[in-house]
Amino acid sequence: MDTWILPVLLLLTSYCCHGVLACPHLCTCYFSTNTTQVVCSGPSVSHFPLVGLPGNTTLLSIENTNLSSISAHHLEAVPFLQELHLSSNQLSSLPENLLKGLTHLHTLDLTGNQLEHLPPGVFHHAPLQNLVLRDNLLHRAESSWLPVNSNLTTLNLAGNHLDTIPTALLQNLPQLKTLDLSQNRLEKIAAGTLSTLSNLQRLHLEENKLNSIDPSAFHHNNKLTHLFLQENRLEKLPLGLLQGLHRLEVLTLNDNQLHFLPYGLLEKLPSLGASTGQGVDLSKNPWECKAKAAYLWKWLRANREVLFSPEDIQCRSPESLKGRPVLSLTEEEIQTE
């Protein structure tokens, strides 16, 4: 078939019987030669907008509505769908075959619904690359959701109730580049948890309850460029934690309970600050400005250009130095305290 024929046929499917471009009630449609976008929003939308839905829809957005159910039958009407955005609705469950027949779907966003459990195979039927499940009620993320050797490059599970990293699920995702597990209930990162993610570039673990990270936790993630660990309960970091992360550009450790850094922790990280100029956030920790702080003090002085909020990297103790920025201390003050 000639390459020009398919776009013409797709465009014709969006016309109703009177030659007028069809669009569902309470929705707005945007038509072009290669794409058809349908956007439905607002509390008045409570059902799937099947009537008038263009058959050549490539992007469907039903967000901030009272939609409480969706089925494979609904989505059969849009076989060319590439992006499906269903955030901030009232969805509490999904059918196992929801995505059956959607052979072009690469992005699915289910942010801000009421999903607590999902059936096995729920994401098997489409070649997803981006899956967003943030701000739901999930306690577990099952390996059965996605096929082995999935093409997924982005997985967002932030804002759920996960208390362990879903290692079995991650083993199905060799192409994953961005993983967001922030705002959950994670307490530790064990050895091997992330070892299958050799292509991972961005890892979000902020705003959890992390108090323990195995020294080898990131040793198989040497493509990491961004590592977010802020707002946890970390009191100490193992010496070899960042070993081999030569591409790491951004490291956030602010708002933890760190008292000191082990000598050499931040060495051999040549890319810190490479893209933004500022690459390391160590602020708002209870630093003990005693002899153990000598490494922190020396590293800050040598790398101040890559620091976020250096004035907020302050001593908590001893009392005589409390509230002082670590960078303001003299060598004598560090060594004598």
Secondary structure, DSSP 8 states (H G I E B T S, - for coil): --TTHHHHHHHHTTB-TTS-B---TTEEEEE-SS-EEEEEESTT--S---TT--TT-SEEEEESS------HHHHTT-TT--EEE--SS------TTTTTT-TT--EEE-TTS------TTTTSSS--SEEE--SS--S---GGGS-TT----EEE-TTS---S--HHHHTT-TT--EEE--SS---EE-TTTTTT-TT--EEE--SS---EE-TTTTTT-TT--EEE--SS------TTTTTT-TT--EEE--SS------TTTT-S-TTTTTTTS--EE--S--EE-SGGGHHHHHHHHHSGGGBSSGGG-BEEESGGGTT-BGGG--HHHHHH-
